[in-house]
Amino acid sequence: MDLSIVLILLQDGVTNAAIYALLALALVLVFTVTRVIFVPVGEFVSFGALSLAALEAGRMPGTVWLLVILGVAAAAATLFAGRRDLTVRSVALTLAETILLPLAIAALTAFLAPHKPPQLVQVALALLIVAPMGVYTYSAVFRPIAEASVLVLLIVSVALHLALVGLGLIFFGAEGSRTEALSRASVTLGDLFVSGQAVVVLGVTAALMVGLYLFFERTLIGKALRATAVNRLGARLVGISPGFSGRVAFALAGVIGALGGILISPLTTIYYDTGFIIGLKGFVAAIIGGLVSYPLAAAAAIMVGVLESFASFWASEFKEVIVFMIIVPILLARSYGTTVLEDEE
Amino acid sequence: MSASARTALLLLVAFAAALPFIPGVPPYWITVAAYIGMAAIVALGIVVLTGVAAVVSFGQAMFVGFGAYTTAILTTRHGWPPLATLPVAIGIAGLLAWGIGAITLRLKGHYLPVATIAWNISFFYLTGSLDYFRRFDGIAGIPPLSIFGISFAEVTRFYLVTLLVVVALVVVTRNLLDSRVGRSIRSLKGGALAAESFGVDTGRAKILAFVYAGVLAAISGWLYAHFQRAINPSPFNVNVSIDYLLMAVAGGVGQIGGAILGAALVTIVRDKLQDVLPWLIGAQGNYEAIVFGTVLILIFQFAPEGLWPYLRRLFGPPARARPESAGAAGLLRPARERPAPGAEILRVTNLRKAFGGLVAVNDLSFTVQAGEIVGLIGPNGAGKSTSFNLVTGVLAATGGSIAFRGEEICGRPARRVAALGIARTFQHVKLVHGMSTIENVALGHHLRGRAGALQGALRLDRAEEAQIFADARRQLERVGLLDCADTLAGELALGQQRLVEIARALALDPVLLLLDEPAAGLRHAEKTALAGLLRRVRAEGVAILLVEHDMDFVMGLTDRLVVMNFGSELAQGSPADIQRNPAVLEAYLGSAA
């Protein structure tokens, strides 16, 4: 192994790591605000990637129908939960958000898809289809049991993952897809060949992180989310609705997940169930950050990506095992650093 | 268990055993029934792990895999007979469960399930990529089950063996949960802190539940390997683990019957869905996952207790069979030798506890002697309960010393403090709501019993249990709650729950008793009865430290008082002196008084 291979592996690792870092951020965000460990974030990756691939082929992505289904489920759950005090206005708002919006997106997609619009429009359309699913899953699945224990929320989260993977198989079939690179440009710096795709991935990740930082530091909604993360009851007492915070968190997670899929699909072939493994790597990073620290999670994601890249060079068959098993020493270190003597809910 | 439920159960087992011999039953049903049995064994482990110990694992299919691969490798490559591999399979799964549990169980609740996902996926890839496990092709040519020369290759025979194993494991699981160790596992759900304060090593109890679930899964895997005769990594992947969890949750995760109900439902429904869905959708695939995932979500939204409670209502409330009252005496650890009246029991010196910048207890010093009741009083937020937590090892002190009978105990964990004979009650009642009143009291006997998990599972602990329950009845009688012995603790009134806590504390046979607001929520007559009880306990030579806001109760009962305000000691003295102390009056009534 010489320097050029090391550089290539590093570049690969860091590029993937950027996507893991995004997913880790989404997981930390959702967990701190709603206590949900958002296992299905991986399905958003798959759906984002496969929707873009379908649009590239000039086909209508199956996720459009999934969006409509989830919208209906969200409408049913929201109306059922609020059945005691429904007003014409609240019903109209709910229906507009959960029924009309998906239908409008479906109509737009049906109109645009056969024309094979420019890549940027395709990307925007794929995001538009997949991202709202975040909010809908929250309304349909998690909002009704928002006060349940972390463990119940986790089981439900895994159940949702199971259902979404199955639906992904229906809508996309068992074949994988790979999308066009977002940039064909490339730069050669000495020994290092830098692909445009890597630059796009890192650029978008950095921009998103800065955006999130500004959102949390500068906007009222961002601050409300942070308040909910620190103390849910306290946030509620000063008028921050946990339901609202939850919706914003899931909306962001939906956007991040779909974007992660769009960014990674030119790098590797994505199948309907690939997202789970990608999401789990974000997970490993998030866990290293204790599921609460954004900077630690992002740093851990870089480590996971680079480790995976080198592992696939030396022992490609075992790369998944190696990546998943690094959490063991970390859990060990954590378990000796903490004494748990409190009643868990 | 009520008589009708017992009859129903026996009929069910008889029916299950007769199933293959009923004319007209297709052989395929027997195969499905065998699968239900194997799944039910795994689900039974999840009932103990998740339903009872409140630990969630997404990796049980991996433990099934441990059992299956162990026997597959030993029988095909080393020529072992199937029966001989069972102890090895159990041993390997148990050891690995212990190791994995030791690493992850100490962490907060959600780390374990997440870690089990990672373990399970790693196991899948390892078995799928190592030659030793024959990669994704798997191991074929596993011999059928044969025991002492009798072959169980034929489906009906195999099914009967499976049924026998299921029945045996149901009995063992029931026994285990109804034993000293079982109570310590059951205390994990909502009462872990209290259990630690009565000497239960809750970390060990968790690992024990994890090992038990792992061993059960391995037994199922052992059966599976000899039934299928060929194995590969797929049936041991994480999605199968989720199916097992679904079985336990759908049936009712706290219930043994729920495990079998859930295993039957999920296995049958999956079988049907695998026929119907691909036909409906027009392609092959794992579509039943959609239905299972959705059903699981709906169960948690609308029926978090699962389906078993609905079924059980048909048979009326369960009544538990209690061990007969005391047989041979002397199995419990003997009552501690009492210190002479007036001997110093507790000496607290310059005790200090800071939470960040807030000093909750500031240089507190006092003593308690055998045969006296000392009251610890002060306004809300004075640091009384914090002091209790420091003395009992629930919190670690920032500084100072706590000597119990001359021995320094500051810094010892709660369960070691309990072992010295220090028992307590809690300001916010901490009983295990799902356990009966008398079982909650019996948790206080934890340190006085000896029976281990194996003795409990095999019912070799009956004599000791009988003594524990005889003494528990005695303690309940002392607090006047014998009538409520079989009531669930969560159904008692708050005042009664406080009395149960006192009974549990007395069950430890304490030298020092710490009571945190025992009279709160009691009616006048009950307070008088409680005062009488505490006087009798004092007369037995027990030292009592009491936090209480009811001043009539405190003044009439205590020998000495320690008054705290803002974490510091304000005054000490006899009740009469304290009532005249101007500083105390000011703290309680304000300076204008």
Interface residues (C-beta under 8 A of the other chain):
Chain A: I37 V141 P144 I145 A148 S149 V150 L151 V152 L154 I155 V156 V158 A159 L160 H161 L162 A163 L164 V165 G166 L167 L169 I170 G173 A174 I277 L280 F283 V284 I287 L291 E317 F318 E320 V321 F324 M325 I327 V328 L331 L332 R334 S335 T338 V340 L341 E342 D343 E344
Chain B: A54 V56 F58 I103 T104 R106 L107 K108 G109 H110 Y111 P113 V114 A115 I117 A118 W119 I121 S122 Y125 L126 S129 G190 G191 A192 L193 E196 N239 I242 L245 L246 V249 I281 A283 G285 N286 Y287 E288 A289 I290 F292 G293 T294 L296 I297 F300 Q301 P304 V394 P413 A414 K430
